[in-house]
Structures are given as C-alpha cells and as structure tokens.
Amino acid sequence: MGVRLLVLAVLSVALMVVDARFDLLKPARKQASLVLMDAYWITDLPGRLWEGIASQFGSRTELVAENEKLKTENLLYQGRMQKLAALTEQNVRLRELLNSSALVNEKVEVAELIGMDPNPFTHRIIINKGERDGVVLGQPVLDARGLMGQVVELMPYTSRVLLLTDTTHSIPVQVNRNGLRAIASGTGNPERLELRHVADTADIKEGDLLVSSGLGQRFPAGYPVATVKEVIHDSGQPFAIVRAVPTAALNRSRYLLLVFSDSRTAEERANDAAQAQENLDAFGGGPIIPATVPKTVTSPAAAPANATPAAPAANAAPTQPAASKPPAAARPPAATPAASKPPAAQPAARPAAKPPVSAPATTGRQE
C-alpha cells in the first residue's frame, strides 16, 4: 500500500512538472475539458433550479417595484443614449476628417462564468465560451462595470481568464482626468490594484478614474479599469504609492462580455479608411463642389465679358468724333484690337449680337 502511494505521488509530481514546463499535455487537457463540461453543468444545476423557482414564486410587490425601477432606469439610459448617439456620430465624422481607422464600437459576445480556480494564489476563472466559439488567446473580458482580464488558455468549449488582480498581470492605464499614463499591476487581492513607478510629483489624486490606454495592443482603449483609492507621498522616495479599486465586480459578476477587436493590420485599416474617404468624396461631396466653385458659370460668362467692353467702346467712339476729331481716325484703332481676322465682318456682327447689353449701359450713362 505504501509503495503504491509513493508511486502515485511521484507520478503526480512528474505530471505537474511536465504540465508546467512543456505543452505535451495540452491535447489531453482539451479532451478532458469535454468530459468536465458535463460535470460543470451538473454542479451548476442546483443553482439554476433555485433561480428558476425563485423567479417563478417571487412576490407581486417585488415584481411591481422592480418593474418601476427598471422603467425609470430605462428612461434615464435612453436619455443618455440620445446624447451618446450624437457624440458617436460626431466622433465618426472627426475620425473621417482625420483619416483615422480606429474603431468606435467593438463587437462583443456574452459569456457566463462556470468555474473558478481553487488555487488561492492565482486569480483565474472559467467561462463557457471556447475555441469553437471564436475565442482567441489574449482576448479582453469585461463585465457591466469595467475590464476584468484576458483569456490565457483555450479549450474547445471553455476558456480560462486571468483576472486583473492576479500578481502576474499588468495593464497600461491612463488617468481619465488628465491623460497621465501608468501601469496597473495585480496584488493578489481581488479588491486592489497598484500603480507602478508613478512619480511623486505626478498629478493623480484620490477618486480619479483609470481607463485602459490601449498602448499594450491587447485591451481596447477607453474602458474603465479602476478608481484611485489612496495616494501616499513620501518625500524620501522618488515614486508615490498609488492604490486603486477595480471597477469590475471581479468576485461577484456572473455574466461577462468577450470583446472582439479589429483583426486587420494597420496598413489594411489605413487603406480601408482611404477608400471610405474616396467613396465619401465621390458620392457625398459630389453635389457640393459645383455649388461652391462656380466653374460652369465663369466659362460661358467669358464671351459676354469680352463683348461688354466692346459695346461701350463702340458707344464711346461716336462721342469722341462728335466732340473733337474725325470719326475715321478713331474707329480703326477701336476695331483693330477687337477682331484680328476679318476687320469688317466681326465688328458689325458683335454690336448686332449684343443690343440688350449695350442698351442698358448707354441708358445708364445718359442718366
């Protein structure tokens, strides 16, 4: 009996070492996850049944109060959504003007928490979405309040998520108030994060909201991460001690969101943005250009502009001979620049073609 126990202990230690150092047992783990999926479902069955029974036998008063509360919240959220819709459209227009290809809205998918890592020194959870659902390694996970972590291990129908508060996890953040950048690291406490290497003179204070900066190319920018709880300044140290509380309910959330970011390269996104801008100029900006730049108006107006000075010259020519000198000496210089080819035919045609223009001009001068 003792020999068997010793052999099993040595075998289990060897398996743990091989699993930690090498990737030989990953296929076996994936196959085992298919078997454990049924075990997760069976162990979660009592909770599902209790939730179903509680929802069926809830009191009418609680349901009415909850309904009124949800209606009020829905009205408030609709008012906020109206403002957010306008801001989103404005953001889209500004990004189009800047020829930027950054995403405004990411694609998300709802997942459910079905298990937790029993090791108290690691903060990992198991969700019911895996490789068959399109989940990839490093995919961000968040709940209704903020970021929770990222996917670190894939299985066919489940995935393991490393939470933000794990001691091996760090995320680049920035202060929402002034854009100050920092690195938020896990402490092993599910309700605390620490900001590493923040200068003692940095503009950060209690209550500041920390959001993801997107500099690590892993988490999308702009999602809430934590709220600064305490800032300790020590005159003898170059860095301040900054502690923050995660905005996400890491130990209470059951339904999560998987964020699917844009998988295109920077060159592809730039080409798509340039193509979209060309389409906008071709279809949306087409009717605007003729209205603002009157090219079609100036080209036909060239002939009347040339004819209008000719008409006053013809009108001024009879006045000059009547005043001083013979008309024969004054007419040829006026007719020579006006027509270069046939000197006699065109001067006679042009004044005859433009009587309406010359008549108002002469009447104006006589008045």
C-alpha positions as CSV (number, residue, x, y, z in Angstrom):
1,M,0.0,0.0,0.0
2,G,2.8,2.4,0.9
3,V,4.6,1.6,-2.3
4,R,1.5,2.3,-4.4
5,L,1.0,5.6,-2.7
6,L,4.6,6.5,-3.3
7,V,4.4,5.6,-7.0
8,L,1.2,7.6,-7.4
9,A,2.8,10.6,-5.6
10,V,5.9,10.5,-7.8
11,L,3.7,10.1,-10.9
12,S,1.5,13.1,-10.0
13,V,4.6,15.3,-9.3
14,A,6.1,14.3,-12.6
15,L,2.8,15.2,-14.4
16,M,2.6,18.6,-12.7
17,V,6.3,19.3,-13.7
18,V,5.6,18.3,-17.3
19,D,2.4,20.3,-17.4
20,A,4.1,23.4,-16.1
21,R,7.3,23.2,-18.2
22,F,6.1,21.7,-21.5
23,D,3.0,21.7,-23.8
24,L,2.7,17.9,-24.1
25,L,-0.4,17.6,-22.0
26,K,-2.5,20.3,-23.7
27,P,-4.3,17.9,-26.1
28,A,-5.1,15.6,-23.2
29,R,-6.4,18.6,-21.2
30,K,-8.6,19.7,-24.1
31,Q,-10.1,16.2,-24.3
32,A,-10.6,16.2,-20.5
33,S,-12.4,19.5,-20.7
34,L,-15.1,17.9,-22.8
35,V,-15.7,15.4,-20.1
36,L,-15.6,18.0,-17.3
37,M,-18.1,20.2,-19.2
38,D,-20.8,17.8,-18.2
39,A,-19.6,17.9,-14.6
40,Y,-19.7,21.7,-14.6
41,W,-23.3,21.6,-15.9
42,I,-24.4,19.1,-13.3
43,T,-22.8,21.0,-10.4
44,D,-24.4,24.2,-11.6
45,L,-27.8,22.6,-12.0
46,P,-29.0,23.3,-8.4
47,G,-28.2,26.9,-8.7
48,R,-30.1,27.2,-12.0
49,L,-33.1,25.3,-10.5
50,W,-33.1,27.6,-7.5
51,E,-33.0,30.7,-9.6
52,G,-35.9,29.4,-11.7
53,I,-38.0,28.6,-8.7
54,A,-37.3,31.9,-7.1
55,S,-38.2,33.8,-10.2
56,Q,-41.5,31.8,-10.5
57,F,-42.6,32.4,-6.9
58,G,-41.5,36.0,-6.4
59,S,-44.0,38.2,-4.8
60,R,-46.1,40.6,-6.9
61,T,-45.0,43.6,-4.9
62,E,-41.3,43.0,-5.6
63,L,-42.0,42.4,-9.2
64,V,-44.0,45.7,-9.5
65,A,-41.3,47.6,-7.6
66,E,-38.6,46.1,-9.8
67,N,-40.6,46.9,-12.9
68,E,-41.0,50.6,-11.9
69,K,-37.3,50.8,-11.1
70,L,-36.4,49.2,-14.5
71,K,-38.7,51.6,-16.3
72,T,-37.0,54.6,-14.6
73,E,-33.5,53.3,-15.4
74,N,-34.6,52.6,-18.9
75,L,-35.8,56.2,-19.3
76,L,-32.6,57.6,-17.9
77,Y,-30.5,55.3,-20.2
78,Q,-32.5,56.3,-23.2
79,G,-31.8,60.0,-22.5
80,R,-28.1,59.2,-22.1
81,M,-28.2,57.2,-25.3
82,Q,-29.6,60.1,-27.3
83,K,-26.6,62.2,-26.2
84,L,-24.1,59.3,-26.8
85,A,-25.5,58.8,-30.3
86,A,-24.8,62.4,-31.2
87,L,-21.4,62.2,-29.7
88,T,-20.7,58.9,-31.5
89,E,-21.7,60.4,-34.9
90,Q,-19.6,63.4,-34.2
91,N,-16.6,61.2,-33.3
92,V,-17.1,59.3,-36.5
93,R,-17.1,62.4,-38.6
94,L,-14.0,63.7,-36.9
95,R,-12.2,60.4,-37.4
96,E,-13.2,60.5,-41.1
97,L,-11.7,64.0,-41.3
98,L,-8.5,62.8,-39.7
99,N,-8.5,59.7,-41.9
100,S,-8.3,57.6,-38.8
101,S,-9.3,53.9,-38.8
102,A,-9.7,53.4,-35.0
103,L,-12.9,51.6,-34.0
104,V,-15.7,53.3,-32.2
105,N,-17.7,50.3,-31.3
106,E,-16.2,46.8,-30.8
107,K,-18.1,43.5,-31.4
108,V,-18.9,41.7,-28.1
109,E,-20.4,38.4,-27.1
110,V,-22.0,37.4,-23.8
111,A,-20.3,34.6,-21.8
112,E,-21.1,33.0,-18.5
113,L,-18.8,32.2,-15.6
114,I,-19.0,28.4,-14.8
115,G,-16.0,27.8,-12.6
116,M,-13.1,29.3,-10.6
117,D,-9.5,28.2,-10.0
118,P,-9.3,26.7,-6.5
119,N,-5.7,27.9,-6.0
120,P,-6.0,30.9,-3.7
121,F,-2.7,32.4,-5.1
122,T,-4.0,32.7,-8.7
123,H,-7.0,34.7,-9.8
124,R,-8.5,32.7,-12.8
125,I,-12.0,31.9,-13.8
126,I,-13.6,29.6,-16.4
127,I,-16.2,30.8,-18.9
128,N,-18.5,28.8,-21.2
129,K,-17.0,30.1,-24.4
130,G,-14.1,28.4,-26.1
131,E,-12.2,27.9,-29.3
132,R,-15.3,26.6,-31.2
133,D,-17.0,30.0,-30.4
134,G,-14.2,32.1,-32.0
135,V,-12.4,33.0,-28.7
136,V,-8.7,33.7,-29.1
137,L,-5.8,34.0,-26.7
138,G,-5.4,37.4,-25.1
139,Q,-9.0,38.4,-25.8
140,P,-10.3,41.1,-23.4
141,V,-13.1,40.2,-21.0
142,L,-15.2,42.7,-19.1
143,D,-18.4,42.9,-17.2
144,A,-21.0,45.7,-16.9
145,R,-18.7,47.9,-14.9
146,G,-15.3,47.6,-16.4
147,L,-12.4,45.3,-17.5
148,M,-11.9,42.0,-15.8
149,G,-9.0,40.3,-17.5
150,Q,-7.9,38.4,-20.6
151,V,-8.1,34.9,-22.0
152,V,-5.0,32.9,-21.3
153,E,-6.0,29.3,-22.1
154,L,-8.3,27.9,-24.8
155,M,-10.3,24.7,-24.8
156,P,-12.9,23.6,-27.3
157,Y,-16.0,24.8,-25.3
158,T,-14.5,26.7,-22.4
159,S,-11.7,29.2,-21.7
160,R,-9.6,30.3,-18.7
161,V,-9.5,34.0,-17.9
162,L,-6.7,35.7,-16.0
163,L,-8.1,38.5,-13.8
164,L,-6.6,41.9,-13.5
165,T,-5.8,41.4,-9.8
166,D,-3.5,38.4,-10.4
167,T,0.1,39.0,-9.3
168,T,1.4,38.1,-12.8
169,H,-0.9,40.6,-14.6
170,S,-0.3,44.2,-15.6
171,I,-2.2,46.6,-17.8
172,P,-1.3,50.0,-19.2
173,V,-3.8,52.7,-18.0
174,Q,-4.3,56.4,-18.0
175,V,-6.0,58.9,-15.7
176,N,-9.2,59.9,-17.4
177,R,-9.0,63.4,-15.9
178,N,-5.6,64.4,-17.4
179,G,-4.4,61.5,-19.5
180,L,-1.5,60.6,-17.2
181,R,-0.1,57.1,-18.2
182,A,0.8,54.4,-15.8
183,I,1.0,50.6,-15.3
184,A,-1.6,49.0,-13.1
185,S,-0.5,45.6,-11.6
186,G,-2.3,43.0,-9.6
187,T,-1.6,42.5,-6.0
188,G,-3.3,39.1,-5.3
189,N,-6.2,41.0,-3.5
190,P,-9.4,40.9,-5.6
191,E,-10.2,44.5,-4.5
192,R,-6.9,46.2,-5.0
193,L,-4.6,47.2,-7.8
194,E,-1.3,49.1,-7.6
195,L,0.2,51.7,-10.0
196,R,3.9,51.0,-10.5
197,H,6.6,53.7,-10.8
198,V,4.3,56.8,-10.6
199,A,6.4,59.9,-9.9
200,D,5.9,61.6,-6.6
201,T,5.0,64.9,-8.3
202,A,2.5,63.3,-10.7
203,D,-0.9,64.8,-11.0
204,I,-3.0,62.0,-9.5
205,K,-5.4,62.1,-6.6
206,E,-8.0,60.0,-4.8
207,G,-11.1,59.4,-6.9
208,D,-9.5,59.6,-10.3
209,L,-10.9,57.1,-12.8
210,L,-8.3,54.9,-14.5
211,V,-9.2,53.7,-18.1
212,S,-7.4,51.4,-20.4
213,S,-4.9,53.3,-22.7
214,G,-4.7,50.8,-25.5
215,L,-0.9,51.1,-25.6
216,G,-0.3,47.4,-25.0
217,Q,-2.3,46.5,-28.2
218,R,-4.2,43.9,-26.1
219,F,-7.0,45.8,-24.4
220,P,-9.2,48.3,-26.3
221,A,-8.8,51.9,-25.2
222,G,-11.3,53.8,-23.1
223,Y,-12.8,51.0,-20.8
224,P,-12.9,51.6,-17.1
225,V,-10.2,49.7,-15.1
226,A,-10.1,51.1,-11.5
227,T,-10.7,54.1,-9.3
228,V,-7.8,55.6,-7.3
229,K,-8.4,54.9,-3.6
230,E,-5.2,56.1,-1.9
231,V,-2.2,58.1,-2.9
232,I,0.8,58.1,-0.4
233,H,3.6,60.6,-1.0
234,D,6.9,60.1,0.7
235,S,9.5,62.8,0.4
236,G,12.3,60.3,0.7
237,Q,11.1,58.2,-2.2
238,P,11.1,59.1,-6.0
239,F,7.8,57.2,-6.6
240,A,4.4,57.6,-4.9
241,I,2.4,54.6,-3.6
242,V,-0.9,54.6,-5.5
243,R,-3.6,52.0,-4.7
244,A,-6.8,51.6,-6.7
245,V,-10.0,49.6,-6.6
246,P,-11.1,47.7,-9.7
247,T,-14.4,49.0,-11.2
248,A,-15.4,45.5,-12.3
249,A,-17.0,43.2,-9.7
250,L,-14.3,40.5,-10.0
251,N,-15.7,38.2,-7.3
252,R,-19.4,38.8,-8.0
253,S,-20.0,39.1,-11.7
254,R,-21.5,36.0,-13.4
255,Y,-22.2,37.2,-17.0
256,L,-19.3,38.6,-18.9
257,L,-18.6,40.2,-22.3
258,L,-15.9,39.0,-24.7
259,V,-14.6,41.9,-26.8
260,F,-13.7,41.1,-30.4
261,S,-11.3,43.8,-31.7
262,D,-10.4,44.6,-35.3
263,S,-8.1,41.9,-36.6
264,R,-6.9,44.0,-39.6
265,T,-3.4,45.2,-39.8
266,A,-2.6,48.9,-39.7
267,E,-1.9,49.1,-43.4
268,E,-5.3,47.4,-44.2
269,R,-7.1,49.8,-41.9
270,A,-5.4,52.8,-43.5
271,N,-6.3,51.5,-47.0
272,D,-10.0,50.9,-45.9
273,A,-10.2,54.4,-44.4
274,A,-8.7,56.0,-47.6
275,Q,-11.2,54.0,-49.7
276,A,-14.1,55.1,-47.5
277,Q,-12.9,58.7,-47.8
278,E,-12.8,58.4,-51.6
279,N,-16.3,57.0,-51.6
280,L,-17.5,59.9,-49.4
281,D,-15.9,62.4,-51.8
282,A,-17.3,60.7,-54.9
283,F,-20.9,60.3,-53.7
284,G,-21.5,62.5,-50.7
285,G,-19.3,65.5,-51.8
286,G,-20.1,65.5,-55.5
287,P,-23.0,67.9,-55.5
288,I,-21.3,70.3,-53.1
289,I,-18.3,71.2,-55.3
290,P,-20.2,72.8,-58.3
291,A,-22.1,75.0,-55.8
292,T,-19.1,76.3,-54.1
293,V,-16.7,76.6,-57.1
294,P,-18.7,78.1,-60.0
295,K,-16.6,76.7,-62.8
296,T,-19.6,76.3,-65.1
297,V,-20.7,79.9,-64.6
298,T,-17.3,81.5,-65.4
299,S,-16.7,79.7,-68.7
300,P,-19.9,80.9,-70.5
301,A,-19.6,84.3,-69.0
302,A,-16.3,84.9,-70.7
303,A,-17.9,85.8,-74.0
304,P,-20.3,88.4,-72.5
305,A,-17.4,89.8,-70.5
306,N,-15.4,90.4,-73.7
307,A,-18.4,91.7,-75.5
308,T,-19.4,94.1,-72.8
309,P,-16.3,96.2,-73.0
310,A,-16.6,96.2,-76.8
311,A,-20.0,97.7,-76.6
312,P,-19.0,100.7,-74.5
313,A,-16.0,101.2,-76.9
314,A,-18.5,101.4,-79.7
315,N,-20.6,103.8,-77.8
316,A,-17.7,105.9,-76.8
317,A,-16.4,106.1,-80.3
318,P,-19.3,108.2,-81.6
319,T,-19.0,110.6,-78.7
320,Q,-15.3,111.3,-79.4
321,P,-15.7,112.1,-83.1
322,A,-18.6,114.3,-82.2
323,A,-16.5,116.2,-79.7
324,S,-13.2,116.8,-81.5
325,K,-11.7,114.7,-84.3
326,P,-12.9,112.9,-87.4
327,P,-14.6,109.6,-86.9
328,A,-12.5,107.8,-89.4
329,A,-9.4,108.3,-87.3
330,A,-11.0,107.0,-84.1
331,R,-12.8,103.9,-85.5
332,P,-9.9,101.8,-86.9
333,P,-7.9,101.7,-83.6
334,A,-11.0,100.5,-81.8
335,A,-11.9,97.9,-84.4
336,T,-8.3,96.5,-84.8
337,P,-7.9,95.0,-81.2
338,A,-11.5,93.8,-81.2
339,A,-11.1,91.5,-84.2
340,S,-7.9,90.1,-85.6
341,K,-9.2,88.1,-88.7
342,P,-11.9,89.9,-90.7
343,P,-11.9,93.5,-89.7
344,A,-15.1,94.5,-91.3
345,A,-17.4,91.5,-90.6
346,Q,-17.0,90.9,-86.9
347,P,-17.4,94.4,-85.7
348,A,-20.6,94.6,-87.5
349,A,-21.7,91.2,-86.0
350,R,-20.8,91.8,-82.4
351,P,-22.7,95.0,-81.9
352,A,-25.7,93.5,-83.6
353,A,-25.5,90.4,-81.4
354,K,-25.5,92.3,-78.2
355,P,-28.1,95.1,-78.3
356,P,-29.7,94.2,-75.0
357,V,-26.3,94.6,-73.2
358,S,-25.3,97.9,-74.8
359,A,-28.7,99.5,-74.5
360,P,-28.9,99.3,-70.7
361,A,-25.3,100.5,-70.5
362,T,-26.0,103.6,-72.7
363,T,-29.2,104.4,-70.8
364,G,-27.3,104.2,-67.6
365,R,-24.7,106.6,-68.8
366,Q,-27.1,109.0,-70.2
367,E,-29.0,109.1,-66.9
